[in-house]
Amino acid sequence: MKLTVNGQSHDVAAGTLSALLAELDFQGGWLATALNGEVVPTKERDRCVLTEGDRIEILSPMKGG
């Protein structure tokens, strides 16, 4: 299915937000996620079903200044 992740189009097989993070190799103890402009808490990612055309934002901390 086609999704927009951080402003870029992706063809993915993932059906949930949790599966999408794994498919796109987003790992780490702290990530912030949003689906179509709504924040998705960590504990809800397994139940967050994705559909064609969804917009996902994934934010992770970066070192530097």
C-alpha positions as CSV (number, residue, x, y, z in Angstrom):
1,M,0.0,0.0,0.0
2,K,1.1,3.6,-0.6
3,L,1.7,5.8,2.5
4,T,3.4,9.1,3.0
5,V,6.1,8.8,5.7
6,N,7.8,12.0,6.8
7,G,6.8,13.6,3.6
8,Q,8.0,10.9,1.3
9,S,5.9,8.3,-0.6
10,H,6.5,4.6,0.4
11,D,5.1,1.4,-0.9
12,V,4.9,-0.9,2.1
13,A,3.4,-4.2,3.2
14,A,2.9,-3.2,6.9
15,G,-0.7,-3.3,8.1
16,T,-0.1,-1.6,11.5
17,L,2.0,1.4,12.7
18,S,4.2,-1.0,14.7
19,A,4.9,-3.2,11.7
20,L,5.6,-0.1,9.6
21,L,8.3,1.1,12.1
22,A,9.9,-2.4,11.8
23,E,9.7,-2.5,8.0
24,L,11.3,1.0,7.7
25,D,13.9,0.1,10.3
26,F,12.9,2.7,12.9
27,Q,14.2,1.4,16.1
28,G,15.1,2.8,19.5
29,G,13.7,3.5,22.9
30,W,12.2,6.8,22.0
31,L,10.1,7.6,18.9
32,A,7.2,9.9,18.5
33,T,4.6,8.9,15.9
34,A,1.5,10.6,14.4
35,L,-1.0,9.2,12.0
36,N,-2.9,11.8,9.8
37,G,-1.9,14.5,12.3
38,E,-3.0,12.6,15.4
39,V,-0.4,11.5,17.9
40,V,-0.2,7.7,18.4
41,P,1.1,6.6,21.8
42,T,3.7,3.8,21.9
43,K,1.3,1.3,23.5
44,E,-1.3,1.8,20.7
45,R,1.0,1.2,17.7
46,D,0.2,-2.5,17.5
47,R,-3.5,-1.7,17.2
48,C,-3.1,1.3,14.9
49,V,-4.3,-0.1,11.5
50,L,-3.0,1.7,8.4
51,T,-4.9,2.3,5.2
52,E,-4.0,3.4,1.7
53,G,-3.0,7.1,1.6
54,D,-2.3,7.6,5.3
55,R,0.2,10.2,6.4
56,I,2.7,9.1,9.1
57,E,5.2,11.3,10.9
58,I,8.0,9.6,12.8
59,L,10.3,11.7,15.0
60,S,13.4,10.5,16.8
61,P,16.0,12.4,18.8
62,M,19.2,13.5,17.1
63,K,22.6,14.3,18.7
64,G,24.2,17.6,18.0
65,G,23.3,21.2,18.4
